Every structure is written in structure tokens, then in C-alpha cells.
Amino acid sequence: MAEAQKRLSHTTLKRRQRFHPKRDVRPAVLAKANRLVIRVAAFIGFSFLTIAILQAVLG
């Protein structure tokens, strides 16, 4: 019984990891979105540091 559950969960996991072109987002689109998120986060962090440094210098 436990062996059957193990096998079922393994096949379910394998099926979930496979790329389905009509249902899933393309990996290239995900990579592009990841790059965009990293750029936005870097911009926000840089802006925060710039404002903090300016306040320290001017105030």
C-alpha cells in the first residue's frame, strides 16, 4: 500500500514538472520576467540608498 502511494506521488510529481506548451508559461517568458523583477528590485534598492545618502549629506 505504501509502495503504491510512493509510486503514485512520484508519477504525479514527474507529470507536474513536465512542460506543457498549451497550459504552461514558456521558460523564455519566465526568464524574461525574472530579469525584469531583478532589475526593478535593483532600481528600488539603488533609489533607496541614493535617498538615504542624500539625506545624510544634506541633513
N, CA, C, O and CB atoms as a CASP TS submission, in Angstrom:
PFRMAT TS
TARGET T0000
AUTHOR 0000-0000-0000
METHOD Language model
MODEL 1
PARENT N/A
ATOM      1  N   MET     1       0.822  -1.210   0.000  1.00  0.00           N
ATOM      2  CA  MET     1       0.000   0.000   0.000  1.00  0.00           C
ATOM      3  C   MET     1       0.863   1.270   0.000  1.00  0.00           C
ATOM      4  O   MET     1       0.639   2.190  -0.787  1.00  0.00           O
ATOM      5  CB  MET     1      -0.934   0.001   1.217  1.00  0.00           C
ATOM      6  N   ALA     2       1.853   1.296   0.900  1.00  0.00           N
ATOM      7  CA  ALA     2       2.743   2.461   0.960  1.00  0.00           C
ATOM      8  C   ALA     2       3.550   2.575  -0.330  1.00  0.00           C
ATOM      9  O   ALA     2       3.840   3.673  -0.807  1.00  0.00           O
ATOM     10  CB  ALA     2       3.693   2.364   2.180  1.00  0.00           C
ATOM     11  N   GLU     3       3.904   1.423  -0.880  1.00  0.00           N
ATOM     12  CA  GLU     3       4.676   1.434  -2.125  1.00  0.00           C
ATOM     13  C   GLU     3       3.845   2.004  -3.274  1.00  0.00           C
ATOM     14  O   GLU     3       4.363   2.738  -4.115  1.00  0.00           O
ATOM     15  CB  GLU     3       5.158   0.012  -2.472  1.00  0.00           C
ATOM     16  N   ALA     4       2.565   1.666  -3.307  1.00  0.00           N
ATOM     17  CA  ALA     4       1.693   2.191  -4.359  1.00  0.00           C
ATOM     18  C   ALA     4       1.552   3.700  -4.222  1.00  0.00           C
ATOM     19  O   ALA     4       1.545   4.414  -5.225  1.00  0.00           O
ATOM     20  CB  ALA     4       0.307   1.518  -4.306  1.00  0.00           C
ATOM     21  N   GLN     5       1.439   4.194  -2.987  1.00  0.00           N
ATOM     22  CA  GLN     5       1.338   5.645  -2.781  1.00  0.00           C
ATOM     23  C   GLN     5       2.627   6.343  -3.201  1.00  0.00           C
ATOM     24  O   GLN     5       2.597   7.414  -3.807  1.00  0.00           O
ATOM     25  CB  GLN     5       1.024   5.960  -1.307  1.00  0.00           C
ATOM     26  N   LYS     6       3.744   5.731  -2.878  1.00  0.00           N
ATOM     27  CA  LYS     6       5.035   6.300  -3.254  1.00  0.00           C
ATOM     28  C   LYS     6       5.138   6.406  -4.776  1.00  0.00           C
ATOM     29  O   LYS     6       5.563   7.431  -5.308  1.00  0.00           O
ATOM     30  CB  LYS     6       6.194   5.442  -2.691  1.00  0.00           C
ATOM     31  N   ARG     7       4.748   5.343  -5.461  1.00  0.00           N
ATOM     32  CA  ARG     7       4.832   5.332  -6.917  1.00  0.00           C
ATOM     33  C   ARG     7       3.880   6.366  -7.509  1.00  0.00           C
ATOM     34  O   ARG     7       4.228   7.056  -8.468  1.00  0.00           O
ATOM     35  CB  ARG     7       4.514   3.929  -7.469  1.00  0.00           C
ATOM     36  N   LEU     8       2.685   6.475  -6.944  1.00  0.00           N
ATOM     37  CA  LEU     8       1.698   7.430  -7.450  1.00  0.00           C
ATOM     38  C   LEU     8       2.209   8.860  -7.285  1.00  0.00           C
ATOM     39  O   LEU     8       2.120   9.663  -8.214  1.00  0.00           O
ATOM     40  CB  LEU     8       0.348   7.255  -6.718  1.00  0.00           C
ATOM     41  N   SER     9       2.741   9.177  -6.108  1.00  0.00           N
ATOM     42  CA  SER     9       3.222  10.533  -5.886  1.00  0.00           C
ATOM     43  C   SER     9       4.412  10.829  -6.802  1.00  0.00           C
ATOM     44  O   SER     9       4.564  11.954  -7.277  1.00  0.00           O
ATOM     45  CB  SER     9       3.614  10.732  -4.407  1.00  0.00           C
ATOM     46  N   HIS    10       5.248   9.833  -7.048  1.00  0.00           N
ATOM     47  CA  HIS    10       6.397  10.039  -7.937  1.00  0.00           C
ATOM     48  C   HIS    10       5.930  10.347  -9.360  1.00  0.00           C
ATOM     49  O   HIS    10       6.444  11.267  -9.996  1.00  0.00           O
ATOM     50  CB  HIS    10       7.314   8.794  -7.936  1.00  0.00           C
ATOM     51  N   THR    11       4.958   9.581  -9.860  1.00  0.00           N
ATOM     52  CA  THR    11       4.486   9.838 -11.222  1.00  0.00           C
ATOM     53  C   THR    11       3.756  11.172 -11.287  1.00  0.00           C
ATOM     54  O   THR    11       3.854  11.881 -12.288  1.00  0.00           O
ATOM     55  CB  THR    11       3.564   8.701 -11.704  1.00  0.00           C
ATOM     56  N   THR    12       3.023  11.523 -10.231  1.00  0.00           N
ATOM     57  CA  THR    12       2.329  12.811 -10.216  1.00  0.00           C
ATOM     58  C   THR    12       3.351  13.940 -10.243  1.00  0.00           C
ATOM     59  O   THR    12       3.179  14.926 -10.960  1.00  0.00           O
ATOM     60  CB  THR    12       1.412  12.935  -8.970  1.00  0.00           C
ATOM     61  N   LEU    13       4.408  13.793  -9.463  1.00  0.00           N
ATOM     62  CA  LEU    13       5.443  14.810  -9.437  1.00  0.00           C
ATOM     63  C   LEU    13       6.107  14.939 -10.811  1.00  0.00           C
ATOM     64  O   LEU    13       6.343  16.049 -11.288  1.00  0.00           O
ATOM     65  CB  LEU    13       6.489  14.480  -8.365  1.00  0.00           C
ATOM     66  N   LYS    14       6.404  13.810 -11.438  1.00  0.00           N
ATOM     67  CA  LYS    14       7.011  13.853 -12.771  1.00  0.00           C
ATOM     68  C   LYS    14       6.078  14.524 -13.767  1.00  0.00           C
ATOM     69  O   LYS    14       6.519  15.321 -14.595  1.00  0.00           O
ATOM     70  CB  LYS    14       7.365  12.438 -13.252  1.00  0.00           C
ATOM     71  N   ARG    15       4.796  14.205 -13.690  1.00  0.00           N
ATOM     72  CA  ARG    15       3.844  14.780 -14.621  1.00  0.00           C
ATOM     73  C   ARG    15       3.748  16.285 -14.422  1.00  0.00           C
ATOM     74  O   ARG    15       3.601  17.026 -15.394  1.00  0.00           O
ATOM     75  CB  ARG    15       2.473  14.131 -14.454  1.00  0.00           C
ATOM     76  N   ARG    16       3.830  16.748 -13.182  1.00  0.00           N
ATOM     77  CA  ARG    16       3.732  18.179 -12.919  1.00  0.00           C
ATOM     78  C   ARG    16       4.954  18.933 -13.422  1.00  0.00           C
ATOM     79  O   ARG    16       4.835  20.086 -13.838  1.00  0.00           O
ATOM     80  CB  ARG    16       3.550  18.427 -11.435  1.00  0.00           C
ATOM     81  N   GLN    17       6.103  18.318 -13.393  1.00  0.00           N
ATOM     82  CA  GLN    17       7.317  19.027 -13.783  1.00  0.00           C
ATOM     83  C   GLN    17       7.469  19.149 -15.289  1.00  0.00           C
ATOM     84  O   GLN    17       8.216  19.999 -15.774  1.00  0.00           O
ATOM     85  CB  GLN    17       8.520  18.332 -13.213  1.00  0.00           C
ATOM     86  N   ARG    18       6.770  18.312 -16.023  1.00  0.00           N
ATOM     87  CA  ARG    18       6.910  18.360 -17.473  1.00  0.00           C
ATOM     88  C   ARG    18       6.297  19.635 -18.045  1.00  0.00           C
ATOM     89  O   ARG    18       5.284  20.118 -17.538  1.00  0.00           O
ATOM     90  CB  ARG    18       6.260  17.134 -18.109  1.00  0.00           C
ATOM     91  N   PHE    19       6.891  20.168 -19.072  1.00  0.00           N
ATOM     92  CA  PHE    19       6.403  21.400 -19.705  1.00  0.00           C
ATOM     93  C   PHE    19       5.276  21.072 -20.681  1.00  0.00           C
ATOM     94  O   PHE    19       5.437  20.235 -21.570  1.00  0.00           O
ATOM     95  CB  PHE    19       7.556  22.139 -20.440  1.00  0.00           C
ATOM     96  N   HIS    20       4.138  21.735 -20.509  1.00  0.00           N
ATOM     97  CA  HIS    20       3.004  21.544 -21.404  1.00  0.00           C
ATOM     98  C   HIS    20       2.815  22.836 -22.195  1.00  0.00           C
ATOM     99  O   HIS    20       2.448  23.859 -21.618  1.00  0.00           O
ATOM    100  CB  HIS    20       1.701  21.161 -20.610  1.00  0.00           C
ATOM    101  N   PRO    21       3.062  22.806 -23.518  1.00  0.00           N
ATOM    102  CA  PRO    21       3.104  24.062 -24.298  1.00  0.00           C
ATOM    103  C   PRO    21       1.804  24.859 -24.303  1.00  0.00           C
ATOM    104  O   PRO    21       1.843  26.085 -24.407  1.00  0.00           O
ATOM    105  CB  PRO    21       3.472  23.755 -25.708  1.00  0.00           C
ATOM    106  N   LYS    22       0.653  24.195 -24.194  1.00  0.00           N
ATOM    107  CA  LYS    22      -0.602  24.951 -24.250  1.00  0.00           C
ATOM    108  C   LYS    22      -1.021  25.480 -22.880  1.00  0.00           C
ATOM    109  O   LYS    22      -1.743  26.474 -22.801  1.00  0.00           O
ATOM    110  CB  LYS    22      -1.710  24.079 -24.819  1.00  0.00           C
ATOM    111  N   ARG    23      -0.582  24.836 -21.807  1.00  0.00           N
ATOM    112  CA  ARG    23      -1.010  25.246 -20.471  1.00  0.00           C
ATOM    113  C   ARG    23       0.028  26.066 -19.732  1.00  0.00           C
ATOM    114  O   ARG    23      -0.330  26.982 -18.991  1.00  0.00           O
ATOM    115  CB  ARG    23      -1.353  24.043 -19.659  1.00  0.00           C
ATOM    116  N   ASP    24       1.294  25.766 -19.910  1.00  0.00           N
ATOM    117  CA  ASP    24       2.338  26.390 -19.109  1.00  0.00           C
ATOM    118  C   ASP    24       2.909  27.628 -19.788  1.00  0.00           C
ATOM    119  O   ASP    24       2.792  27.816 -20.999  1.00  0.00           O
ATOM    120  CB  ASP    24       3.446  25.396 -18.831  1.00  0.00           C
ATOM    121  N   VAL    25       3.525  28.455 -18.969  1.00  0.00           N
ATOM    122  CA  VAL    25       4.250  29.611 -19.493  1.00  0.00           C
ATOM    123  C   VAL    25       5.576  29.108 -20.059  1.00  0.00           C
ATOM    124  O   VAL    25       6.213  28.228 -19.480  1.00  0.00           O
ATOM    125  CB  VAL    25       4.479  30.705 -18.378  1.00  0.00           C
ATOM    126  N   ARG    26       5.977  29.662 -21.169  1.00  0.00           N
ATOM    127  CA  ARG    26       7.241  29.233 -21.779  1.00  0.00           C
ATOM    128  C   ARG    26       8.420  29.601 -20.884  1.00  0.00           C
ATOM    129  O   ARG    26       8.403  30.651 -20.242  1.00  0.00           O
ATOM    130  CB  ARG    26       7.415  29.870 -23.174  1.00  0.00           C
ATOM    131  N   PRO    27       9.433  28.757 -20.834  1.00  0.00           N
ATOM    132  CA  PRO    27      10.601  29.069 -19.986  1.00  0.00           C
ATOM    133  C   PRO    27      11.274  30.388 -20.342  1.00  0.00           C
ATOM    134  O   PRO    27      11.796  31.066 -19.456  1.00  0.00           O
ATOM    135  CB  PRO    27      11.617  27.958 -20.086  1.00  0.00           C
ATOM    136  N   ALA    28      11.275  30.765 -21.609  1.00  0.00           N
ATOM    137  CA  ALA    28      11.889  32.038 -22.006  1.00  0.00           C
ATOM    138  C   ALA    28      11.116  33.215 -21.407  1.00  0.00           C
ATOM    139  O   ALA    28      11.708  34.218 -21.009  1.00  0.00           O
ATOM    140  CB  ALA    28      11.937  32.160 -23.550  1.00  0.00           C
ATOM    141  N   VAL    29       9.792  33.082 -21.347  1.00  0.00           N
ATOM    142  CA  VAL    29       8.971  34.147 -20.766  1.00  0.00           C
ATOM    143  C   VAL    29       9.260  34.259 -19.272  1.00  0.00           C
ATOM    144  O   VAL    29       9.343  35.364 -18.735  1.00  0.00           O
ATOM    145  CB  VAL    29       7.460  33.880 -21.011  1.00  0.00           C
ATOM    146  N   LEU    30       9.412  33.118 -18.602  1.00  0.00           N
ATOM    147  CA  LEU    30       9.742  33.134 -17.178  1.00  0.00           C
ATOM    148  C   LEU    30      11.105  33.778 -16.934  1.00  0.00           C
ATOM    149  O   LEU    30      11.273  34.552 -15.992  1.00  0.00           O
ATOM    150  CB  LEU    30       9.725  31.709 -16.612  1.00  0.00           C
ATOM    151  N   ALA    31      12.067  33.458 -17.779  1.00  0.00           N
ATOM    152  CA  ALA    31      13.402  34.038 -17.626  1.00  0.00           C
ATOM    153  C   ALA    31      13.352  35.554 -17.820  1.00  0.00           C
ATOM    154  O   ALA    31      14.011  36.299 -17.095  1.00  0.00           O
ATOM    155  CB  ALA    31      14.388  33.402 -18.630  1.00  0.00           C
ATOM    156  N   LYS    32      12.571  36.002 -18.795  1.00  0.00           N
ATOM    157  CA  LYS    32      12.442  37.435 -19.047  1.00  0.00           C
ATOM    158  C   LYS    32      11.777  38.127 -17.857  1.00  0.00           C
ATOM    159  O   LYS    32      12.189  39.215 -17.455  1.00  0.00           O
ATOM    160  CB  LYS    32      11.633  37.688 -20.337  1.00  0.00           C
ATOM    161  N   ALA    33      10.752  37.493 -17.301  1.00  0.00           N
ATOM    162  CA  ALA    33      10.062  38.060 -16.142  1.00  0.00           C
ATOM    163  C   ALA    33      10.996  38.116 -14.937  1.00  0.00           C
ATOM    164  O   ALA    33      10.973  39.082 -14.176  1.00  0.00           O
ATOM    165  CB  ALA    33       8.805  37.236 -15.805  1.00  0.00           C
ATOM    166  N   ASN    34      11.822  37.076 -14.763  1.00  0.00           N
ATOM    167  CA  ASN    34      12.773  37.066 -13.654  1.00  0.00           C
ATOM    168  C   ASN    34      13.771  38.205 -13.793  1.00  0.00           C
ATOM    169  O   ASN    34      14.101  38.872 -12.813  1.00  0.00           O
ATOM    170  CB  ASN    34      13.509  35.722 -13.587  1.00  0.00           C
ATOM    171  N   ARG    35      14.248  38.423 -15.007  1.00  0.00           N
ATOM    172  CA  ARG    35      15.186  39.531 -15.224  1.00  0.00           C
ATOM    173  C   ARG    35      14.534  40.871 -14.918  1.00  0.00           C
ATOM    174  O   ARG    35      15.163  41.754 -14.335  1.00  0.00           O
ATOM    175  CB  ARG    35      15.703  39.522 -16.666  1.00  0.00           C
ATOM    176  N   LEU    36      13.275  41.022 -15.309  1.00  0.00           N
ATOM    177  CA  LEU    36      12.557  42.266 -15.044  1.00  0.00           C
ATOM    178  C   LEU    36      12.405  42.484 -13.544  1.00  0.00           C
ATOM    179  O   LEU    36      12.606  43.596 -13.054  1.00  0.00           O
ATOM    180  CB  LEU    36      11.177  42.250 -15.724  1.00  0.00           C
ATOM    181  N   VAL    37      12.053  41.436 -12.817  1.00  0.00           N
ATOM    182  CA  VAL    37      11.889  41.552 -11.366  1.00  0.00           C
ATOM    183  C   VAL    37      13.216  41.942 -10.714  1.00  0.00           C
ATOM    184  O   VAL    37      13.242  42.780  -9.813  1.00  0.00           O
ATOM    185  CB  VAL    37      11.364  40.222 -10.766  1.00  0.00           C
ATOM    186  N   ILE    38      14.300  41.346 -11.159  1.00  0.00           N
ATOM    187  CA  ILE    38      15.616  41.675 -10.595  1.00  0.00           C
ATOM    188  C   ILE    38      15.983  43.128 -10.894  1.00  0.00           C
ATOM    189  O   ILE    38      16.513  43.825 -10.029  1.00  0.00           O
ATOM    190  CB  ILE    38      16.700  40.727 -11.156  1.00  0.00           C
ATOM    191  N   ARG    39      15.703  43.584 -12.116  1.00  0.00           N
ATOM    192  CA  ARG    39      16.002  44.977 -12.466  1.00  0.00           C
ATOM    193  C   ARG    39      15.195  45.955 -11.617  1.00  0.00           C
ATOM    194  O   ARG    39      15.728  46.951 -11.129  1.00  0.00           O
ATOM    195  CB  ARG    39      15.720  45.222 -13.949  1.00  0.00           C
ATOM    196  N   VAL    40      13.907  45.662 -11.446  1.00  0.00           N
ATOM    197  CA  VAL    40      13.048  46.555 -10.657  1.00  0.00           C
ATOM    198  C   VAL    40      13.514  46.583  -9.204  1.00  0.00           C
ATOM    199  O   VAL    40      13.570  47.647  -8.588  1.00  0.00           O
ATOM    200  CB  VAL    40      11.566  46.105 -10.738  1.00  0.00           C
ATOM    201  N   ALA    41      13.847  45.413  -8.655  1.00  0.00           N
ATOM    202  CA  ALA    41      14.318  45.350  -7.266  1.00  0.00           C
ATOM    203  C   ALA    41      15.635  46.108  -7.110  1.00  0.00           C
ATOM    204  O   ALA    41      15.839  46.800  -6.112  1.00  0.00           O
ATOM    205  CB  ALA    41      14.493  43.880  -6.818  1.00  0.00           C
ATOM    206  N   ALA    42      16.522  45.980  -8.086  1.00  0.00           N
ATOM    207  CA  ALA    42      17.798  46.698  -8.031  1.00  0.00           C
ATOM    208  C   ALA    42      17.560  48.210  -8.109  1.00  0.00           C
ATOM    209  O   ALA    42      18.210  48.979  -7.402  1.00  0.00           O
ATOM    210  CB  ALA    42      18.733  46.238  -9.181  1.00  0.00           C
ATOM    211  N   PHE    43      16.641  48.627  -8.957  1.00  0.00           N
ATOM    212  CA  PHE    43      16.338  50.056  -9.089  1.00  0.00           C
ATOM    213  C   PHE    43      15.773  50.610  -7.784  1.00  0.00           C
ATOM    214  O   PHE    43      16.159  51.695  -7.350  1.00  0.00           O
ATOM    215  CB  PHE    43      15.342  50.295 -10.242  1.00  0.00           C
ATOM    216  N   ILE    44      14.861  49.867  -7.160  1.00  0.00           N
ATOM    217  CA  ILE    44      14.272  50.320  -5.896  1.00  0.00           C
ATOM    218  C   ILE    44      15.347  50.399  -4.809  1.00  0.00           C
ATOM    219  O   ILE    44      15.396  51.363  -4.045  1.00  0.00           O
ATOM    220  CB  ILE    44      13.129  49.369  -5.454  1.00  0.00           C
ATOM    221  N   GLY    45      16.196  49.391  -4.748  1.00  0.00           N
ATOM    222  CA  GLY    45      17.268  49.407  -3.754  1.00  0.00           C
ATOM    223  C   GLY    45      18.238  50.559  -3.978  1.00  0.00           C
ATOM    224  O   GLY    45      18.642  51.235  -3.032  1.00  0.00           O
ATOM    225  N   PHE    46      18.605  50.778  -5.231  1.00  0.00           N
ATOM    226  CA  PHE    46      19.516  51.877  -5.568  1.00  0.00           C
ATOM    227  C   PHE    46      18.891  53.227  -5.227  1.00  0.00           C
ATOM    228  O   PHE    46      19.564  54.110  -4.697  1.00  0.00           O
ATOM    229  CB  PHE    46      19.888  51.829  -7.059  1.00  0.00           C
ATOM    230  N   SER    47      17.610  53.383  -5.530  1.00  0.00           N
ATOM    231  CA  SER    47      16.913  54.633  -5.216  1.00  0.00           C
ATOM    232  C   SER    47      16.881  54.868  -3.707  1.00  0.00           C
ATOM    233  O   SER    47      17.105  55.984  -3.240  1.00  0.00           O
ATOM    234  CB  SER    47      15.478  54.608  -5.780  1.00  0.00           C
ATOM    235  N   PHE    48      16.602  53.817  -2.959  1.00  0.00           N
ATOM    236  CA  PHE    48      16.560  53.936  -1.500  1.00  0.00           C
ATOM    237  C   PHE    48      17.924  54.368  -0.949  1.00  0.00           C
ATOM    238  O   PHE    48      18.007  55.255  -0.100  1.00  0.00           O
ATOM    239  CB  PHE    48      16.129  52.596  -0.864  1.00  0.00           C
ATOM    240  N   LEU    49      18.989  53.728  -1.445  1.00  0.00           N
ATOM    241  CA  LEU    49      20.328  54.098  -0.979  1.00  0.00           C
ATOM    242  C   LEU    49      20.678  55.538  -1.359  1.00  0.00           C
ATOM    243  O   LEU    49      21.277  56.267  -0.567  1.00  0.00           O
ATOM    244  CB  LEU    49      21.373  53.139  -1.558  1.00  0.00           C
ATOM    245  N   THR    50      20.303  55.940  -2.564  1.00  0.00           N
ATOM    246  CA  THR    50      20.586  57.303  -3.016  1.00  0.00           C
ATOM    247  C   THR    50      19.879  58.322  -2.124  1.00  0.00           C
ATOM    248  O   THR    50      20.477  59.316  -1.714  1.00  0.00           O
ATOM    249  CB  THR    50      20.151  57.487  -4.485  1.00  0.00           C
ATOM    250  N   ILE    51      18.611  58.071  -1.829  1.00  0.00           N
ATOM    251  CA  ILE    51      17.857  58.999  -0.983  1.00  0.00           C
ATOM    252  C   ILE    51      18.446  59.032   0.425  1.00  0.00           C
ATOM    253  O   ILE    51      18.553  60.100   1.028  1.00  0.00           O
ATOM    254  CB  ILE    51      16.366  58.599  -0.931  1.00  0.00           C
ATOM    255  N   ALA    52      18.829  57.867   0.950  1.00  0.00           N
ATOM    256  CA  ALA    52      19.411  57.828   2.296  1.00  0.00           C
ATOM    257  C   ALA    52      20.732  58.581   2.344  1.00  0.00           C
ATOM    258  O   ALA    52      20.995  59.302   3.307  1.00  0.00           O
ATOM    259  CB  ALA    52      19.620  56.379   2.748  1.00  0.00           C
ATOM    260  N   ILE    53      21.564  58.426   1.322  1.00  0.00           N
ATOM    261  CA  ILE    53      22.849  59.143   1.288  1.00  0.00           C
ATOM    262  C   ILE    53      22.626  60.639   1.148  1.00  0.00           C
ATOM    263  O   ILE    53      23.294  61.430   1.814  1.00  0.00           O
ATOM    264  CB  ILE    53      23.728  58.631   0.131  1.00  0.00           C
ATOM    265  N   LEU    54      21.687  61.038   0.283  1.00  0.00           N
ATOM    266  CA  LEU    54      21.407  62.470   0.120  1.00  0.00           C
ATOM    267  C   LEU    54      20.901  63.089   1.411  1.00  0.00           C
ATOM    268  O   LEU    54      21.302  64.199   1.762  1.00  0.00           O
ATOM    269  CB  LEU    54      20.385  62.690  -0.992  1.00  0.00           C
ATOM    270  N   GLN    55      20.029  62.391   2.123  1.00  0.00           N
ATOM    271  CA  GLN    55      19.532  62.921   3.405  1.00  0.00           C
ATOM    272  C   GLN    55      20.648  63.031   4.424  1.00  0.00           C
ATOM    273  O   GLN    55      20.670  63.978   5.210  1.00  0.00           O
ATOM    274  CB  GLN    55      18.416  62.034   3.958  1.00  0.00           C
ATOM    275  N   ALA    56      21.577  62.080   4.428  1.00  0.00           N
ATOM    276  CA  ALA    56      22.687  62.116   5.367  1.00  0.00           C
ATOM    277  C   ALA    56      23.620  63.294   5.049  1.00  0.00           C
ATOM    278  O   ALA    56      24.113  63.969   5.953  1.00  0.00           O
ATOM    279  CB  ALA    56      23.463  60.783   5.330  1.00  0.00           C
ATOM    280  N   VAL    57      23.851  63.525   3.757  1.00  0.00           N
ATOM    281  CA  VAL    57      24.747  64.601   3.359  1.00  0.00           C
ATOM    282  C   VAL    57      24.087  65.967   3.572  1.00  0.00           C
ATOM    283  O   VAL    57      24.724  66.881   4.096  1.00  0.00           O
ATOM    284  CB  VAL    57      25.164  64.431   1.891  1.00  0.00           C
ATOM    285  N   LEU    58      22.840  66.114   3.177  1.00  0.00           N
ATOM    286  CA  LEU    58      22.177  67.421   3.236  1.00  0.00           C
ATOM    287  C   LEU    58      21.605  67.728   4.634  1.00  0.00           C
ATOM    288  O   LEU    58      21.502  68.892   5.021  1.00  0.00           O
ATOM    289  CB  LEU    58      21.055  67.477   2.196  1.00  0.00           C
ATOM    290  N   GLY    59      21.242  66.696   5.371  1.00  0.00           N
ATOM    291  CA  GLY    59      20.574  66.949   6.663  1.00  0.00           C
ATOM    292  C   GLY    59      21.517  66.829   7.736  1.00  0.00           C
ATOM    293  O   GLY    59      21.154  67.004   8.900  1.00  0.00           O
TER
END
